[in-house]
Amino acid sequence: MTPLEELPLRPELRGRTPYGAPQLAVRYALNTNENPHPLPEALLADLQVALAEAARVLNRYPDRDATALRTDLAAYLSRTGGASVEPAQVWAANGSNEVLQQVLQAFGGAGRTALGFTPSYSMHPIISAGTGAGWVDGHRRDDFTIDPQAAVAQVRAVQPDVTFVTSPNNPTGTAVELETIAALYEACTGVLVVDEAYTEFARTGTPSALTLLPGRPRLLVSRTMSKAFGMAGLRLGYLAADPAVVDALQLVRLPYHLSALTQAAARAALAHTEQLLATVEAVKAQRDRIVAALPAMGLTSVPSDANFVLFGHFADSAAAWQALLDRDVLVRDVGLPGWLRVTAGTPEETDAFLTALGEVAPTHRLGD
């Protein structure tokens, strides 16, 4: 087998490792922030019909602009996002990662710069590198929140072509205040991408950045159907922005990038929005249950508006991760010393996690 180093790889990709969480055979896999609840039977039945109908015309290319799907997504955002969104403002692709890749292809690229406030979603710098854009780490406070004044000053100094704000933030979980997002928009001359992959899990009263879209043509809000909708295997992401942004993304999207089957399945799921989002409250209850149980174990957490909890402090987070794995519980080591991240699962999964953590914490928490 030829070593990777012997291939004529682009210099900025040398020495990098692919994105990925461990896929291990464990009883309780709580490391990838999936919605643990199965799809409702009524949706499964409708999916069979929708996919069978789409399959009849698989000899033809799909609607390359996904017009019907974008109309349904706009209706969903208008009902739930606190702002009116038109179909012309919506774009969809194979997961939010492809949406972000298209954004960087259109507005980033060689000789341009992207900035994100790390620690945050690790795919942002990976996609930036893959499209040739330089990357700058934005600053966060010690409690992982964004200092608005410091962030605005850094954006003004760097003048990135693409700025990322993840809200709720992954891996830390906390949403970013709209005032901070608005201030960052005014400070930047490029596009500002608010990654709202987990926004449906936000605590009550947390507004979406969709409400900031009017009058801000360089503001983009990305979403996914992988989390709250429980459709991680579908790979459907989307964004809302000024129609001119959608026009720009169509310059770089591959022809017929969304298959007919993907479009049909996504539309079937959107017709069952109320049933699918009913699981969100159940997941939030388990998230809050985890947070409430940590202090009795001598541990703490970062306030979470997502379907996961960043918890610590550990003397050695890698050792604590392994101790949990030894008990058949897989969580995520996100590379932050002293911290681990756990997905809020079913009540049974939460029981297993808290039982295992209760055994692990006394010998692995900081100070013991």
C-alpha positions as CSV (number, residue, x, y, z in Angstrom):
1,M,0.0,0.0,0.0
2,T,1.4,3.4,-1.0
3,P,1.9,5.7,2.0
4,L,-0.2,8.9,1.9
5,E,3.0,10.9,2.2
6,E,4.1,9.7,-1.2
7,L,1.1,11.2,-3.0
8,P,1.2,14.7,-4.4
9,L,-1.2,16.0,-1.7
10,R,-1.7,19.7,-1.3
11,P,0.7,21.1,1.4
12,E,-2.0,22.4,3.7
13,L,-3.6,19.0,3.9
14,R,-0.4,17.1,4.9
15,G,-0.3,15.9,8.5
16,R,-4.1,16.3,9.0
17,T,-6.4,13.6,10.2
18,P,-10.0,13.0,8.9
19,Y,-13.0,14.0,11.0
20,G,-14.7,11.2,12.8
21,A,-15.9,9.9,16.1
22,P,-15.1,6.3,17.3
23,Q,-17.6,3.8,16.0
24,L,-17.3,1.0,18.5
25,A,-19.5,-1.9,19.4
26,V,-20.9,-0.8,22.7
27,R,-24.2,-1.0,24.4
28,Y,-24.6,2.7,25.1
29,A,-23.2,4.9,22.3
30,L,-23.6,8.5,23.5
31,N,-20.9,10.2,21.5
32,T,-22.4,11.5,18.2
33,N,-25.4,13.6,19.3
34,E,-27.9,11.6,17.5
35,N,-31.6,11.7,18.5
36,P,-32.1,8.3,20.2
37,H,-35.8,8.0,19.4
38,P,-36.9,5.9,16.4
39,L,-39.0,7.4,13.7
40,P,-42.8,7.1,14.2
41,E,-44.6,4.4,12.4
42,A,-46.8,6.8,10.5
43,L,-43.8,8.5,9.0
44,L,-42.2,5.1,8.2
45,A,-45.4,4.2,6.3
46,D,-45.4,7.5,4.4
47,L,-41.7,7.1,3.6
48,Q,-42.3,3.8,1.9
49,V,-44.9,5.4,-0.3
50,A,-42.8,8.5,-1.0
51,L,-39.7,6.5,-1.9
52,A,-41.6,4.1,-4.0
53,E,-43.1,7.0,-6.0
54,A,-39.7,8.6,-6.4
55,A,-38.2,5.3,-7.5
56,R,-40.5,5.1,-10.5
57,V,-38.6,8.0,-12.1
58,L,-35.0,7.2,-11.0
59,N,-34.1,7.0,-14.7
60,R,-34.5,10.8,-14.7
61,Y,-32.5,13.4,-13.0
62,P,-34.1,14.9,-9.9
63,D,-35.2,18.5,-9.6
64,R,-31.8,20.2,-9.4
65,D,-33.1,23.1,-7.5
66,A,-35.1,21.0,-5.0
67,T,-38.0,23.6,-5.4
68,A,-40.7,21.7,-3.5
69,L,-38.4,20.7,-0.7
70,R,-37.1,24.3,-0.3
71,T,-40.8,25.4,-0.1
72,D,-41.5,23.0,2.7
73,L,-38.3,24.0,4.5
74,A,-39.3,27.7,4.3
75,A,-42.7,26.9,5.7
76,Y,-41.1,25.0,8.6
77,L,-38.8,27.9,9.4
78,S,-41.6,30.4,9.1
79,R,-43.7,28.4,11.6
80,T,-40.9,27.8,14.1
81,G,-38.1,30.2,13.7
82,G,-39.8,33.5,14.7
83,A,-39.4,35.0,11.2
84,S,-41.0,34.8,7.8
85,V,-38.8,32.9,5.3
86,E,-39.4,32.6,1.6
87,P,-38.5,29.5,-0.5
88,A,-36.0,31.7,-2.5
89,Q,-34.1,32.3,0.8
90,V,-33.6,28.6,1.4
91,W,-30.9,26.2,0.1
92,A,-30.5,22.5,0.8
93,A,-27.7,19.9,0.4
94,N,-26.4,16.6,1.6
95,G,-26.1,17.5,5.3
96,S,-25.2,20.9,6.7
97,N,-21.6,20.1,6.0
98,E,-22.1,20.2,2.3
99,V,-24.0,23.4,2.7
100,L,-21.0,24.9,4.6
101,Q,-18.7,23.5,2.0
102,Q,-20.6,25.3,-0.7
103,V,-20.5,28.5,1.3
104,L,-16.7,28.3,1.5
105,Q,-16.5,27.4,-2.2
106,A,-18.5,30.6,-3.0
107,F,-17.1,33.0,-0.4
108,G,-13.9,31.5,0.8
109,G,-11.2,29.6,-1.1
110,A,-7.5,30.1,-1.8
111,G,-6.2,33.5,-0.6
112,R,-9.2,34.0,1.6
113,T,-9.7,33.5,5.4
114,A,-12.3,31.9,7.6
115,L,-12.6,32.5,11.4
116,G,-14.4,30.6,14.1
117,F,-14.6,30.9,17.8
118,T,-12.9,27.8,19.1
119,P,-13.5,25.4,20.7
120,S,-16.4,24.9,18.3
121,Y,-17.5,22.5,15.5
122,S,-14.3,20.9,14.3
123,M,-15.6,20.6,10.7
124,H,-15.4,24.3,10.2
125,P,-11.6,24.5,9.9
126,I,-11.5,21.1,8.1
127,I,-13.9,22.3,5.4
128,S,-12.0,25.6,5.2
129,A,-8.7,23.8,4.6
130,G,-10.4,21.5,2.1
131,T,-11.5,24.5,0.0
132,G,-8.2,26.3,0.3
133,A,-9.2,29.0,2.8
134,G,-6.9,30.0,5.7
135,W,-8.2,29.5,9.2
136,V,-8.0,31.8,12.2
137,D,-9.0,30.7,15.7
138,G,-11.3,33.2,17.4
139,H,-11.1,33.7,21.1
140,R,-13.5,32.5,23.9
141,R,-13.6,33.2,27.6
142,D,-12.5,30.5,30.0
143,D,-16.2,29.5,30.5
144,F,-16.4,28.9,26.7
145,T,-18.7,31.9,26.1
146,I,-17.9,34.6,23.5
147,D,-16.8,38.0,24.8
148,P,-18.6,40.4,22.4
149,Q,-16.1,43.2,22.6
150,A,-13.1,41.0,22.1
151,A,-14.7,39.1,19.3
152,V,-15.7,42.2,17.5
153,A,-12.2,43.6,17.8
154,Q,-10.7,40.4,16.4
155,V,-13.1,40.3,13.5
156,R,-12.3,43.9,12.7
157,A,-8.5,43.1,12.9
158,V,-8.6,39.9,10.8
159,Q,-11.4,40.9,8.4
160,P,-12.2,37.2,7.6
161,D,-14.1,36.4,4.4
162,V,-16.2,33.8,6.3
163,T,-17.0,34.0,10.0
164,F,-18.6,31.1,11.9
165,V,-20.7,31.4,15.0
166,T,-22.1,28.1,16.3
167,S,-25.2,28.5,18.3
168,P,-25.8,26.4,20.3
169,N,-22.1,25.8,20.3
170,N,-20.7,22.4,19.7
171,P,-19.0,20.9,21.8
172,T,-19.8,23.3,24.7
173,G,-23.6,23.6,24.2
174,T,-24.4,27.2,25.0
175,A,-26.3,29.5,22.6
176,V,-24.9,32.8,21.6
177,E,-26.9,36.0,22.3
178,L,-28.4,37.7,19.3
179,E,-26.8,41.0,20.3
180,T,-23.4,39.4,19.9
181,I,-24.3,38.0,16.5
182,A,-25.6,41.4,15.3
183,A,-22.4,43.1,16.5
184,L,-20.2,40.6,14.7
185,Y,-22.2,41.1,11.5
186,E,-21.6,44.8,11.7
187,A,-17.9,44.2,12.3
188,C,-17.3,41.9,9.4
189,T,-17.2,42.6,5.7
190,G,-17.5,39.0,4.6
191,V,-20.3,36.6,5.3
192,L,-21.3,35.5,8.8
193,V,-22.5,32.0,9.1
194,V,-24.6,31.1,12.2
195,D,-24.5,27.3,12.6
196,E,-27.8,26.3,14.3
197,A,-27.6,22.6,14.0
198,Y,-28.9,22.1,17.6
199,T,-31.2,25.1,17.9
200,E,-34.4,23.1,18.3
201,F,-33.0,21.9,21.7
202,A,-32.4,25.4,23.0
203,R,-33.9,26.3,26.4
204,T,-37.2,28.2,26.4
205,G,-36.9,31.8,25.3
206,T,-33.7,31.4,23.2
207,P,-34.4,33.1,19.9
208,S,-33.0,32.0,16.5
209,A,-30.7,34.1,14.4
210,L,-33.4,33.8,11.7
211,T,-34.9,36.9,13.3
212,L,-31.8,38.8,12.3
213,L,-32.0,38.0,8.6
214,P,-34.0,41.1,7.3
215,G,-31.6,43.8,6.1
216,R,-28.5,41.6,6.6
217,P,-27.7,40.1,3.2
218,R,-24.4,38.7,4.4
219,L,-25.9,36.7,7.2
220,L,-26.5,33.0,6.7
221,V,-28.2,30.6,9.1
222,S,-27.6,26.9,8.6
223,R,-29.7,24.0,10.0
224,T,-29.9,20.2,9.8
225,M,-32.5,17.5,9.9
226,S,-30.0,15.1,11.6
227,K,-30.6,16.1,15.2
228,A,-34.0,17.3,16.3
229,F,-35.7,15.5,13.3
230,G,-33.9,12.2,14.1
231,M,-32.9,11.9,10.4
232,A,-29.1,11.6,10.8
233,G,-29.0,8.8,8.2
234,L,-30.8,11.0,5.6
235,R,-28.1,13.6,5.3
236,L,-30.1,16.7,4.7
237,G,-28.9,20.1,5.7
238,Y,-30.1,23.6,4.7
239,L,-29.7,27.3,5.2
240,A,-31.7,30.5,5.1
241,A,-30.2,33.7,3.8
242,D,-30.8,36.5,1.3
243,P,-31.9,35.1,-2.1
244,A,-28.6,36.5,-3.5
245,V,-26.7,34.1,-1.3
246,V,-28.7,31.2,-2.7
247,D,-27.9,32.4,-6.2
248,A,-24.2,32.4,-5.3
249,L,-24.3,28.8,-3.9
250,Q,-25.9,27.6,-7.1
251,L,-22.7,28.7,-8.9
252,V,-20.7,26.0,-7.0
253,R,-23.2,23.3,-6.3
254,L,-22.7,20.1,-8.3
255,P,-25.4,19.3,-10.8
256,Y,-28.4,17.4,-9.3
257,H,-26.6,17.2,-6.0
258,L,-29.7,16.1,-4.0
259,S,-31.1,12.8,-5.1
260,A,-34.8,12.3,-5.8
261,L,-34.9,9.8,-2.9
262,T,-33.4,12.3,-0.5
263,Q,-35.8,15.0,-1.5
264,A,-38.8,12.7,-1.2
265,A,-37.7,11.4,2.2
266,A,-37.1,14.9,3.6
267,R,-40.5,16.2,2.4
268,A,-42.2,13.1,4.0
269,A,-40.4,13.9,7.3
270,L,-41.4,17.6,7.2
271,A,-45.0,16.5,6.9
272,H,-44.6,14.9,10.3
273,T,-42.8,17.8,12.0
274,E,-45.1,17.8,15.0
275,Q,-44.5,14.1,15.8
276,L,-40.8,14.3,15.2
277,L,-40.2,17.4,17.3
278,A,-42.2,15.8,20.1
279,T,-39.1,13.8,20.9
280,V,-37.1,17.1,21.5
281,E,-38.8,17.7,24.8
282,A,-38.0,14.1,25.9
283,V,-34.3,14.6,25.0
284,K,-34.1,17.9,26.8
285,A,-35.5,16.3,29.9
286,Q,-32.6,13.8,29.9
287,R,-30.1,16.5,29.2
288,D,-31.4,18.5,32.2
289,R,-31.4,15.3,34.3
290,I,-27.7,14.8,33.5
291,V,-26.9,18.3,34.4
292,A,-28.8,18.0,37.7
293,A,-27.0,14.8,38.7
294,L,-23.4,16.0,38.2
295,P,-22.9,18.2,41.3
296,A,-23.5,15.2,43.6
297,M,-20.6,13.4,41.9
298,G,-18.3,16.4,42.3
299,L,-18.6,17.3,38.7
300,T,-19.9,20.3,36.8
301,S,-21.2,21.1,33.3
302,V,-21.4,24.0,30.8
303,P,-24.9,25.3,30.4
304,S,-26.4,23.5,27.4
305,D,-29.0,24.5,24.8
306,A,-28.2,21.4,22.8
307,N,-28.9,17.7,23.1
308,F,-25.6,17.0,24.8
309,V,-23.7,18.1,27.9
310,L,-20.0,19.0,28.3
311,F,-19.0,17.8,31.7
312,G,-15.9,17.8,33.9
313,H,-13.5,18.4,35.5
314,F,-11.3,15.3,35.3
315,A,-7.7,15.0,36.2
316,D,-7.2,13.0,33.0
317,S,-10.2,13.1,30.6
318,A,-8.7,10.4,28.3
319,A,-8.5,8.0,31.3
320,A,-12.1,8.9,32.4
321,W,-13.3,8.3,28.8
322,Q,-11.6,4.9,28.9
323,A,-13.1,4.0,32.3
324,L,-16.6,4.8,31.0
325,L,-15.9,2.7,27.8
326,D,-14.9,-0.2,30.1
327,R,-18.4,0.0,31.5
328,D,-19.9,-0.1,28.0
329,V,-20.7,3.6,27.8
330,L,-19.1,5.5,24.9
331,V,-18.9,9.3,25.2
332,R,-16.9,11.9,23.3
333,D,-13.4,13.1,24.1
334,V,-13.5,16.4,22.3
335,G,-9.9,17.3,23.1
336,L,-10.5,19.8,25.9
337,P,-8.4,18.9,28.9
338,G,-10.6,17.9,31.8
339,W,-13.8,17.7,29.9
340,L,-15.9,15.1,28.1
341,R,-19.2,15.3,26.2
342,V,-22.2,13.1,26.4
343,T,-25.3,12.9,24.2
344,A,-28.6,13.0,26.0
345,G,-30.2,9.7,25.2
346,T,-33.2,7.7,26.3
347,P,-34.0,7.3,30.0
348,E,-32.4,3.8,29.9
349,E,-29.2,5.3,28.3
350,T,-29.1,8.1,30.9
351,D,-29.5,5.5,33.7
352,A,-26.5,3.6,32.3
353,F,-24.4,6.7,31.9
354,L,-25.1,8.1,35.3
355,T,-24.5,4.7,37.0
356,A,-21.1,4.4,35.2
357,L,-20.2,7.9,35.9
358,G,-21.0,7.5,39.5
359,E,-18.4,4.7,39.6
360,V,-15.8,6.6,37.5
361,A,-16.0,10.1,39.1
362,P,-14.6,9.3,42.5
363,T,-11.2,8.2,41.1
364,H,-11.0,10.4,38.0
365,R,-12.4,13.8,38.9
366,L,-9.9,16.7,39.4
367,G,-8.6,16.9,42.9
368,D,-9.2,13.2,43.9
